[in-house]
Amino acid sequence: MFRGANAINLDVKGRLAIPTKYRQPLLDDCNGQLVCTVDTQQSCLLLYPLPEWEEIELKLSKFSSTIPAERRMQRLLLGYATEGEMDKSGRFLLSSPLRQHAKLNKEVMLVGQLNKLEVWDADIWARQIEADMETEREGNFELTERLQDFSL
């Protein structure tokens, strides 16, 4: 279960230091095996423990390669998917194409999203959060049934 936002610096090789609180659970759950791919909706990356990613792959395998929208989703998610393992220092290497897609510089944000982590450039994350907060304040969005039933 991933939650919270963590400010992290990428090293010169493009490695992301996984926060200590996640390392042992990731080692226990998936031997530190992770898969990173692009978010098709925003300029960030999605980092999954391997078992969670395998569920995504199963869903993608049922898509038709003859339906353009389904093929496009397969192409983007599977084409960018990079499997790797946390090293002994708890770091995960983000490939150059992934870093370019998310416009990652040295300062990044690792954001928990329950079953996965989002990886954002820190400046883009700050702008996204400000835009999200403004949208919430203005209330200019459709309330889905799930949002209507949600309360804090």
N, CA, C and O atoms as a DFTB+ gen file, in Angstrom:
608 C
 N C O
     1  1       0.843      -1.168       0.000
     2  2       0.000       0.000       0.000
     3  2       0.889       1.233       0.000
     4  3       1.580       1.510       0.981
     5  1       0.870       1.970      -1.101
     6  2       1.713       3.155      -1.234
     7  2       0.877       4.407      -0.991
     8  3      -0.199       4.571      -1.566
     9  1       1.388       5.285      -0.132
    10  2       0.714       6.558       0.127
    11  2       1.762       7.605       0.459
    12  3       2.871       7.285       0.888
    13  1       1.389       8.864       0.252
    14  2       2.291       9.960       0.575
    15  2       3.111      10.403      -0.619
    16  3       3.205       9.707      -1.630
    17  1       3.706      11.583      -0.476
    18  2       4.568      12.159      -1.513
    19  2       5.960      12.340      -0.928
    20  3       6.125      12.907       0.152
    21  1       6.956      11.855      -1.652
    22  2       8.342      11.905      -1.196
    23  2       9.211      12.637      -2.205
    24  3       9.224      12.293      -3.387
    25  1       9.945      13.654      -1.734
    26  2      10.900      14.365      -2.588
    27  2      12.186      13.547      -2.629
    28  3      12.740      13.180      -1.592
    29  1      12.648      13.270      -3.841
    30  2      13.821      12.424      -4.044
    31  2      14.675      13.037      -5.148
    32  3      14.148      13.672      -6.062
    33  1      15.985      12.851      -5.069
    34  2      16.881      13.273      -6.141
    35  2      17.311      12.056      -6.947
    36  3      17.716      11.037      -6.388
    37  1      17.219      12.174      -8.269
    38  2      17.800      11.149      -9.137
    39  2      19.311      11.310      -9.103
    40  3      19.821      12.428      -9.026
    41  1      20.029      10.188      -9.161
    42  2      21.483      10.315      -9.248
    43  2      21.884      10.521     -10.705
    44  3      21.026      10.540     -11.588
    45  1      23.167      10.676     -10.960
    46  2      23.643      10.997     -12.317
    47  2      23.343       9.887     -13.328
    48  3      23.304      10.141     -14.532
    49  1      23.131       8.664     -12.847
    50  2      22.803       7.549     -13.738
    51  2      21.306       7.392     -13.965
    52  3      20.881       6.514     -14.716
    53  1      20.502       8.239     -13.319
    54  2      19.055       8.148     -13.482
    55  2      18.407       7.156     -12.530
    56  3      17.311       6.660     -12.793
    57  1      19.084       6.869     -11.423
    58  2      18.527       5.929     -10.447
    59  2      17.691       6.684      -9.416
    60  3      18.043       7.776      -8.971
    61  1      16.593       6.069      -9.062
    62  2      15.638       6.596      -8.105
    63  2      15.794       5.818      -6.805
    64  3      15.693       4.591      -6.805
    65  1      16.037       6.507      -5.709
    66  2      16.152       5.850      -4.404
    67  2      14.749       5.630      -3.849
    68  3      14.037       6.584      -3.537
    69  1      14.364       4.372      -3.732
    70  2      13.060       4.032      -3.164
    71  2      13.098       4.357      -1.668
    72  3      14.041       3.956      -0.986
    73  1      12.093       5.076      -1.138
    74  2      12.088       5.397       0.291
    75  2      12.200       4.141       1.161
    76  3      11.655       3.088       0.829
    77  1      12.904       4.276       2.259
    78  2      13.170       3.152       3.154
    79  2      11.894       2.433       3.574
    80  3      11.882       1.205       3.669
    81  1      10.824       3.174       3.825
    82  2       9.586       2.551       4.309
    83  2       8.973       1.585       3.300
    84  3       8.173       0.728       3.677
    85  1       9.338       1.710       2.015
    86  2       8.802       0.821       0.984
    87  2       9.737      -0.338       0.645
    88  3       9.300      -1.324       0.051
    89  1      10.990      -0.237       1.004
    90  2      11.974      -1.224       0.548
    91  2      11.682      -2.633       1.027
    92  3      11.607      -3.552       0.211
    93  1      11.516      -2.828       2.328
    94  2      11.295      -4.181       2.831
    95  2       9.979      -4.773       2.328
    96  3       9.952      -5.934       1.919
    97  1       8.885      -4.003       2.348
    98  2       7.655      -4.566       1.766
    99  2       7.827      -4.973       0.299
   100  3       7.286      -5.993      -0.128
   101  1       8.576      -4.184      -0.469
   102  2       8.807      -4.550      -1.875
   103  2       9.679      -5.796      -1.983
   104  3       9.457      -6.633      -2.858
   105  1      10.663      -5.925      -1.108
   106  2      11.490      -7.136      -1.112
   107  2      10.651      -8.345      -0.723
   108  3      10.786      -9.414      -1.316
   109  1       9.786      -8.177       0.274
   110  2       8.942      -9.290       0.726
   111  2       7.914      -9.688      -0.325
   112  3       7.681     -10.876      -0.551
   113  1       7.294      -8.693      -0.972
   114  2       6.195      -8.957      -1.898
   115  2       6.646      -9.397      -3.288
   116  3       5.987     -10.215      -3.930
   117  1       7.771      -8.854      -3.750
   118  2       8.143      -9.127      -5.155
   119  2       9.655      -9.195      -5.364
   120  3      10.134      -9.006      -6.482
   121  1      10.405      -9.463      -4.302
   122  2      11.864      -9.536      -4.396
   123  2      12.478      -8.282      -5.019
   124  3      13.532      -8.344      -5.652
   125  1      11.806      -7.143      -4.831
   126  2      12.318      -5.884      -5.369
   127  2      12.157      -5.744      -6.875
   128  3      12.732      -4.839      -7.478
   129  1      11.375      -6.638      -7.492
   130  2      11.142      -6.578      -8.933
   131  2      10.043      -5.561      -9.226
   132  3       8.929      -5.675      -8.715
   133  1      10.365      -4.563     -10.055
   134  2       9.444      -3.477     -10.373
   135  2       9.334      -3.301     -11.881
   136  3      10.230      -3.686     -12.633
   137  1       8.238      -2.723     -12.304
   138  2       8.042      -2.364     -13.708
   139  2       7.617      -0.904     -13.757
   140  3       6.710      -0.484     -13.039
   141  1       8.278      -0.144     -14.608
   142  2       7.961       1.266     -14.787
   143  2       7.498       1.496     -16.222
   144  3       8.088       0.973     -17.167
   145  1       6.436       2.285     -16.372
   146  2       5.942       2.643     -17.692
   147  2       5.414       4.069     -17.646
   148  3       5.460       4.725     -16.605
   149  1       4.917       4.539     -18.773
   150  2       4.414       5.908     -18.858
   151  2       2.966       5.978     -18.397
   152  3       2.223       5.000     -18.483
   153  1       2.582       7.141     -17.909
   154  2       1.177       7.440     -17.679
   155  2       0.681       8.029     -18.998
   156  3       1.267       8.984     -19.509
   157  1      -0.381       7.474     -19.544
   158  2      -0.870       7.940     -20.846
   159  2      -1.698       9.215     -20.746
   160  3      -2.048       9.810     -21.765
   161  1      -2.014       9.640     -19.515
   162  2      -2.840      10.825     -19.320
   163  2      -2.040      12.050     -18.882
   164  3      -2.463      13.181     -19.118
   165  1      -0.878      11.833     -18.242
   166  2      -0.113      12.943     -17.691
   167  2       1.382      12.695     -17.859
   168  3       1.809      11.580     -18.161
   169  1       2.170      13.749     -17.660
   170  2       3.622      13.650     -17.815
   171  2       4.275      13.097     -16.556
   172  3       5.042      13.786     -15.885
   173  1       3.963      11.862     -16.251
   174  2       4.606      11.197     -15.128
   175  2       4.790       9.724     -15.489
   176  3       4.327       9.262     -16.531
   177  1       5.464       9.014     -14.621
   178  2       5.693       7.585     -14.807
   179  2       4.900       6.816     -13.767
   180  3       4.560       7.350     -12.711
   181  1       4.610       5.566     -14.071
   182  2       3.918       4.674     -13.154
   183  2       4.865       3.529     -12.807
   184  3       5.361       2.830     -13.690
   185  1       5.108       3.349     -11.515
   186  2       6.041       2.330     -11.027
   187  2       5.245       1.289     -10.239
   188  3       4.652       1.589      -9.202
   189  1       5.249       0.062     -10.756
   190  2       4.456      -1.022     -10.179
   191  2       5.343      -2.120      -9.605
   192  3       6.381      -2.437     -10.187
   193  1       4.954      -2.709      -8.469
   194  2       5.556      -3.986      -8.083
   195  2       5.194      -5.006      -9.180
   196  3       4.107      -4.931      -9.752
   197  1       6.076      -5.934      -9.467
   198  2       5.855      -6.870     -10.575
   199  2       4.497      -7.570     -10.511
   200  3       3.840      -7.654     -11.549
   201  1       4.030      -8.078      -9.365
   202  2       2.718      -8.741      -9.366
   203  2       1.564      -7.812      -9.774
   204  3       0.620      -8.250     -10.432
   205  1       1.637      -6.558      -9.392
   206  2       0.606      -5.601      -9.799
   207  2       0.663      -5.359     -11.307
   208  3      -0.371      -5.277     -11.970
   209  1       1.885      -5.245     -11.843
   210  2       2.043      -5.034     -13.280
   211  2       1.529      -6.237     -14.064
   212  3       0.928      -6.071     -15.125
   213  1       1.757      -7.431     -13.559
   214  2       1.299      -8.630     -14.268
   215  2      -0.221      -8.634     -14.417
   216  3      -0.740      -9.163     -15.400
   217  1      -0.945      -8.050     -13.455
   218  2      -2.395      -7.912     -13.590
   219  2      -2.743      -6.949     -14.722
   220  3      -3.703      -7.177     -15.458
   221  1      -1.974      -5.884     -14.860
   222  2      -2.177      -4.929     -15.967
   223  2      -1.905      -5.639     -17.299
   224  3      -2.676      -5.509     -18.250
   225  1      -0.805      -6.386     -17.355
   226  2      -0.481      -7.109     -18.593
   227  2      -1.578      -8.090     -18.984
   228  3      -1.885      -8.237     -20.167
   229  1      -2.165      -8.758     -18.009
   230  2      -3.248      -9.694     -18.301
   231  2      -4.418      -8.955     -18.956
   232  3      -5.000      -9.440     -19.926
   233  1      -4.753      -7.790     -18.426
   234  2      -5.822      -6.988     -19.027
   235  2      -5.441      -6.544     -20.436
   236  3      -6.266      -6.593     -21.348
   237  1      -4.195      -6.110     -20.615
   238  2      -3.740      -5.655     -21.932
   239  2      -3.723      -6.797     -22.947
   240  3      -3.960      -6.581     -24.135
   241  1      -3.446      -7.999     -22.479
   242  2      -3.377      -9.154     -23.391
   243  2      -4.739      -9.473     -24.004
   244  3      -4.818     -10.147     -25.031
   245  1      -5.799      -8.995     -23.379
   246  2      -7.153      -9.248     -23.885
   247  2      -7.596      -8.193     -24.886
   248  3      -8.661      -8.324     -25.491
   249  1      -6.793      -7.149     -25.070
   250  2      -7.111      -6.116     -26.048
   251  2      -6.888      -6.649     -27.454
   252  3      -6.077      -7.550     -27.671
   253  1      -7.609      -6.088     -28.394
   254  2      -7.470      -6.463     -29.796
   255  2      -6.419      -5.588     -30.478
   256  3      -6.400      -4.369     -30.307
   257  1      -5.559      -6.224     -31.244
   258  2      -4.566      -5.449     -31.992
   259  2      -5.166      -4.841     -33.260
   260  3      -4.492      -4.095     -33.970
   261  1      -6.426      -5.156     -33.544
   262  2      -7.068      -4.586     -34.731
   263  2      -7.968      -3.388     -34.402
   264  3      -8.497      -2.742     -35.306
   265  1      -8.136      -3.099     -33.129
   266  2      -8.916      -1.925     -32.727
   267  2      -7.916      -0.836     -32.360
   268  3      -7.176      -0.985     -31.387
   269  1      -7.879       0.257     -33.122
   270  2      -6.828       1.268     -32.939
   271  2      -6.644       1.766     -31.505
   272  3      -5.505       1.883     -31.054
   273  1      -7.707       2.059     -30.781
   274  2      -7.573       2.595     -29.420
   275  2      -6.943       1.559     -28.480
   276  3      -6.123       1.902     -27.629
   277  1      -7.333       0.299     -28.644
   278  2      -6.771      -0.759     -27.800
   279  2      -5.309      -1.015     -28.164
   280  3      -4.469      -1.210     -27.285
   281  1      -5.018      -1.014     -29.431
   282  2      -3.634      -1.219     -29.883
   283  2      -2.739      -0.080     -29.405
   284  3      -1.600      -0.305     -28.996
   285  1      -3.264       1.150     -29.461
   286  2      -2.499       2.307     -29.006
   287  2      -2.148       2.169     -27.522
   288  3      -1.017       2.449     -27.122
   289  1      -3.108       1.742     -26.711
   290  2      -2.849       1.578     -25.280
   291  2      -1.801       0.489     -25.048
   292  3      -0.910       0.654     -24.214
   293  1      -1.902      -0.610     -25.772
   294  2      -0.878      -1.665     -25.665
   295  2       0.494      -1.114     -26.044
   296  3       1.482      -1.335     -25.344
   297  1       0.537      -0.398     -27.156
   298  2       1.804       0.125     -27.656
   299  2       2.470       1.051     -26.636
   300  3       3.673       0.955     -26.389
   301  1       1.684       1.936     -26.057
   302  2       2.248       2.894     -25.109
   303  2       2.669       2.227     -23.802
   304  3       3.807       2.385     -23.362
   305  1       1.766       1.492     -23.190
   306  2       2.076       0.914     -21.886
   307  2       3.120      -0.192     -21.965
   308  3       4.053      -0.223     -21.162
   309  1       2.970      -1.099     -22.925
   310  2       3.938      -2.196     -23.053
   311  2       5.236      -1.740     -23.703
   312  3       6.316      -2.217     -23.356
   313  1       5.122      -0.814     -24.651
   314  2       6.314      -0.340     -25.347
   315  2       7.288       0.376     -24.429
   316  3       8.502       0.263     -24.597
   317  1       6.767       1.105     -23.467
   318  2       7.624       1.819     -22.522
   319  2       7.956       0.998     -21.274
   320  3       8.865       1.354     -20.524
   321  1       7.229      -0.091     -21.049
   322  2       7.405      -0.868     -19.812
   323  2       8.843      -1.365     -19.687
   324  3       9.385      -1.998     -20.593
   325  1       9.437      -1.062     -18.548
   326  2      10.816      -1.453     -18.266
   327  2      10.837      -2.172     -16.928
   328  3      10.477      -1.607     -15.895
   329  1      11.263      -3.423     -16.967
   330  2      11.351      -4.215     -15.746
   331  2      12.753      -4.086     -15.162
   332  3      13.748      -4.050     -15.886
   333  1      12.804      -4.019     -13.864
   334  2      14.098      -3.934     -13.198
   335  2      13.975      -4.366     -11.751
   336  3      12.896      -4.710     -11.267
   337  1      15.103      -4.339     -11.081
   338  2      15.156      -4.766      -9.692
   339  2      15.822      -3.681      -8.855
   340  3      16.791      -3.056      -9.285
   341  1      15.303      -3.469      -7.682
   342  2      15.977      -2.554      -6.766
   343  2      17.365      -3.113      -6.491
   344  3      17.526      -4.317      -6.291
   345  1      18.367      -2.239      -6.482
   346  2      19.706      -2.711      -6.142
   347  2      19.849      -2.804      -4.620
   348  3      18.897      -2.531      -3.888
   349  1      21.016      -3.182      -4.154
   350  2      21.230      -3.381      -2.715
   351  2      21.062      -2.101      -1.915
   352  3      20.840      -2.146      -0.705
   353  1      21.166      -0.960      -2.588
   354  2      20.968       0.329      -1.918
   355  2      19.535       0.838      -2.039
   356  3      19.241       1.964      -1.637
   357  1      18.635       0.011      -2.595
   358  2      17.235       0.397      -2.731
   359  2      16.961       1.343      -3.878
   360  3      15.977       2.083      -3.847
   361  1      17.816       1.334      -4.896
   362  2      17.631       2.228      -6.044
   363  2      17.066       1.449      -7.235
   364  3      17.303       0.252      -7.397
   365  1      16.311       2.177      -8.055
   366  2      15.746       1.613      -9.276
   367  2      16.145       2.506     -10.439
   368  3      15.968       3.723     -10.382
   369  1      16.683       1.908     -11.493
   370  2      17.141       2.659     -12.658
   371  2      15.976       2.984     -13.580
   372  3      15.271       2.086     -14.042
   373  1      15.777       4.265     -13.843
   374  2      14.782       4.724     -14.807
   375  2      15.474       4.906     -16.150
   376  3      16.454       5.644     -16.252
   377  1      14.971       4.240     -17.172
   378  2      15.598       4.318     -18.496
   379  2      15.502       5.739     -19.047
   380  3      14.650       6.527     -18.635
   381  1      16.381       6.043     -19.971
   382  2      16.401       7.362     -20.591
   383  2      15.079       7.699     -21.277
   384  3      14.586       8.814     -21.103
   385  1      14.473       6.777     -22.058
   386  2      13.173       7.121     -22.667
   387  2      12.096       7.445     -21.636
   388  3      11.271       8.331     -21.858
   389  1      12.101       6.734     -20.513
   390  2      11.124       7.031     -19.468
   391  2      11.383       8.407     -18.855
   392  3      10.453       9.188     -18.656
   393  1      12.640       8.697     -18.559
   394  2      12.980      10.005     -17.981
   395  2      12.608      11.130     -18.940
   396  3      12.128      12.181     -18.515
   397  1      12.829      10.909     -20.233
   398  2      12.485      11.936     -21.222
   399  2      10.973      12.144     -21.296
   400  3      10.503      13.279     -21.364
   401  1      10.217      11.054     -21.282
   402  2       8.750      11.164     -21.348
   403  2       8.214      12.030     -20.212
   404  3       7.360      12.889     -20.430
   405  1       8.716      11.802     -19.002
   406  2       8.215      12.526     -17.826
   407  2       8.965      13.837     -17.578
   408  3       8.708      14.529     -16.593
   409  1       9.891      14.172     -18.476
   410  2      10.669      15.410     -18.349
   411  2      11.352      15.502     -16.988
   412  3      11.373      16.562     -16.362
   413  1      11.910      14.377     -16.537
   414  2      12.525      14.326     -15.217
   415  2      13.873      15.017     -15.203
   416  3      14.718      14.793     -16.069
   417  1      14.054      15.856     -14.207
   418  2      15.340      16.455     -13.905
   419  2      15.834      15.789     -12.622
   420  3      15.379      14.700     -12.274
   421  1      16.736      16.418     -11.939
   422  2      17.301      15.810     -10.734
   423  2      16.266      15.652      -9.623
   424  3      16.209      14.605      -8.978
   425  1      15.452      16.677      -9.395
   426  2      14.484      16.650      -8.304
   427  2      13.166      16.051      -8.783
   428  3      12.531      16.568      -9.702
   429  1      12.766      14.948      -8.142
   430  2      11.526      14.269      -8.512
   431  2      10.665      14.051      -7.273
   432  3      11.126      14.150      -6.136
   433  1       9.416      13.755      -7.535
   434  2       8.467      13.401      -6.475
   435  2       7.994      11.974      -6.734
   436  3       7.619      11.617      -7.850
   437  1       8.020      11.178      -5.686
   438  2       7.511       9.807      -5.736
   439  2       6.209       9.819      -4.938
   440  3       6.217      10.060      -3.731
   441  1       5.095       9.557      -5.614
   442  2       3.776       9.755      -5.030
   443  2       3.025       8.428      -4.957
   444  3       2.791       7.779      -5.977
   445  1       2.649       8.032      -3.740
   446  2       1.927       6.789      -3.539
   447  2       0.505       6.860      -4.068
   448  3      -0.209       7.839      -3.849
   449  1       0.107       5.805      -4.768
   450  2      -1.246       5.698      -5.322
   451  2      -1.799       4.298      -5.059
   452  3      -2.274       3.625      -5.975
   453  1      -1.734       3.875      -3.818
   454  2      -2.214       2.574      -3.344
   455  2      -1.388       1.419      -3.894
   456  3      -0.486       0.935      -3.211
   457  1      -1.677       0.959      -5.126
   458  2      -0.990      -0.215      -5.665
   459  2       0.217       0.123      -6.534
   460  3       0.890      -0.774      -7.043
   461  1       0.489       1.409      -6.701
   462  2       1.602       1.833      -7.553
   463  2       2.131       3.166      -7.042
   464  3       1.551       3.792      -6.154
   465  1       3.245       3.577      -7.628
   466  2       3.840       4.879      -7.327
   467  2       3.890       5.695      -8.611
   468  3       4.176       5.156      -9.680
   469  1       3.615       6.986      -8.510
   470  2       3.822       7.890      -9.628
   471  2       5.171       8.562      -9.442
   472  3       5.569       8.869      -8.318
   473  1       5.878       8.791     -10.550
   474  2       7.161       9.492     -10.523
   475  2       6.997      10.755     -11.359
   476  3       6.731      10.694     -12.560
   477  1       7.163      11.911     -10.697
   478  2       6.959      13.218     -11.322
   479  2       8.224      14.053     -11.232
   480  3       8.975      13.944     -10.262
   481  1       8.464      14.877     -12.226
   482  2       9.430      15.957     -12.060
   483  2       8.852      16.876     -10.984
   484  3       7.655      17.160     -10.998
   485  1       9.681      17.342     -10.056
   486  2       9.186      18.123      -8.919
   487  2       8.449      19.387      -9.347
   488  3       7.424      19.724      -8.754
   489  1       8.944      20.093     -10.359
   490  2       8.286      21.320     -10.816
   491  2       6.938      21.023     -11.469
   492  3       5.960      21.734     -11.235
   493  1       6.891      19.974     -12.286
   494  2       5.624      19.599     -12.935
   495  2       4.619      19.151     -11.877
   496  3       3.436      19.478     -11.967
   497  1       5.091      18.397     -10.866
   498  2       4.224      17.972      -9.768
   499  2       3.613      19.185      -9.053
   500  3       2.412      19.204      -8.784
   501  1       4.425      20.183      -8.751
   502  2       3.931      21.375      -8.048
   503  2       2.849      22.072      -8.871
   504  3       1.832      22.502      -8.327
   505  1       3.068      22.184     -10.182
   506  2       2.065      22.813     -11.046
   507  2       0.785      21.971     -11.103
   508  3      -0.320      22.513     -11.084
   509  1       0.942      20.647     -11.173
   510  2      -0.218      19.765     -11.227
   511  2      -1.049      19.863      -9.949
   512  3      -2.276      19.938     -10.007
   513  1      -0.385      19.862      -8.806
   514  2      -1.095      19.966      -7.525
   515  2      -1.823      21.299      -7.424
   516  3      -2.964      21.350      -6.964
   517  1      -1.175      22.371      -7.846
   518  2      -1.840      23.690      -7.817
   519  2      -3.071      23.681      -8.718
   520  3      -4.123      24.187      -8.330
   521  1      -2.950      23.116      -9.907
   522  2      -4.100      23.043     -10.825
   523  2      -5.208      22.170     -10.230
   524  3      -6.385      22.516     -10.333
   525  1      -4.845      21.048      -9.612
   526  2      -5.847      20.171      -8.997
   527  2      -6.571      20.884      -7.854
   528  3      -7.791      20.784      -7.730
   529  1      -5.816      21.601      -7.024
   530  2      -6.424      22.322      -5.904
   531  2      -7.361      23.424      -6.407
   532  3      -8.435      23.634      -5.844
   533  1      -6.956      24.116      -7.454
   534  2      -7.795      25.163      -8.036
   535  2      -9.091      24.569      -8.579
   536  3     -10.165      25.132      -8.367
   537  1      -9.004      23.455      -9.265
   538  2     -10.190      22.778      -9.786
   539  2     -11.120      22.388      -8.643
   540  3     -12.335      22.565      -8.743
   541  1     -10.561      21.863      -7.563
   542  2     -11.378      21.488      -6.396
   543  2     -12.057      22.716      -5.789
   544  3     -13.239      22.665      -5.451
   545  1     -11.319      23.812      -5.652
   546  2     -11.892      25.034      -5.070
   547  2     -13.033      25.576      -5.931
   548  3     -14.066      26.002      -5.414
   549  1     -12.832      25.554      -7.252
   550  2     -13.840      26.092      -8.158
   551  2     -15.041      25.160      -8.296
   552  3     -16.160      25.616      -8.532
   553  1     -14.813      23.875      -8.152
   554  2     -15.904      22.908      -8.283
   555  2     -16.382      22.706      -9.705
   556  3     -17.504      22.252      -9.927
   557  1     -15.531      23.044     -10.680
   558  2     -15.906      22.913     -12.092
   559  2     -15.539      21.541     -12.636
   560  3     -14.685      21.417     -13.514
   561  1     -16.194      20.511     -12.108
   562  2     -15.942      19.165     -12.601
   563  2     -17.169      18.312     -12.310
   564  3     -17.976      18.623     -11.434
   565  1     -17.281      17.250     -13.053
   566  2     -18.416      16.345     -12.893
   567  2     -18.175      15.425     -11.695
   568  3     -17.117      14.806     -11.579
   569  1     -19.146      15.344     -10.826
   570  2     -19.058      14.420      -9.702
   571  2     -19.580      13.055     -10.136
   572  3     -20.769      12.885     -10.404
   573  1     -18.679      12.097     -10.198
   574  2     -19.105      10.733     -10.487
   575  2     -19.855      10.189      -9.278
   576  3     -19.827      10.787      -8.202
   577  1     -20.513       9.078      -9.454
   578  2     -21.237       8.459      -8.342
   579  2     -20.281       8.142      -7.186
   580  3     -20.636       8.317      -6.020
   581  1     -19.084       7.682      -7.505
   582  2     -18.108       7.370      -6.453
   583  2     -17.698       8.634      -5.688
   584  3     -17.545       8.598      -4.467
   585  1     -17.521       9.756      -6.408
   586  2     -17.181      11.004      -5.727
   587  2     -18.346      11.530      -4.895
   588  3     -18.137      12.105      -3.827
   589  1     -19.551      11.339      -5.374
   590  2     -20.715      11.779      -4.613
   591  2     -20.828      11.028      -3.293
   592  3     -21.267      11.596      -2.293
   593  1     -20.436       9.764      -3.282
   594  2     -20.514       8.941      -2.072
   595  2     -19.321       9.104      -1.157
   596  3     -19.325       8.584      -0.042
   597  1     -18.296       9.818      -1.606
   598  2     -17.049       9.949      -0.843
   599  2     -17.125      11.107       0.147
   600  3     -17.573      12.202      -0.192
   601  1     -16.688      10.853       1.353
   602  2     -16.553      11.933       2.320
   603  2     -15.368      11.638       3.218
   604  3     -14.989      10.481       3.404
   605  1     -14.782      12.695       3.777
   606  2     -13.638      12.535       4.672
   607  2     -14.085      12.517       6.115
   608  3     -13.257      12.390       7.017
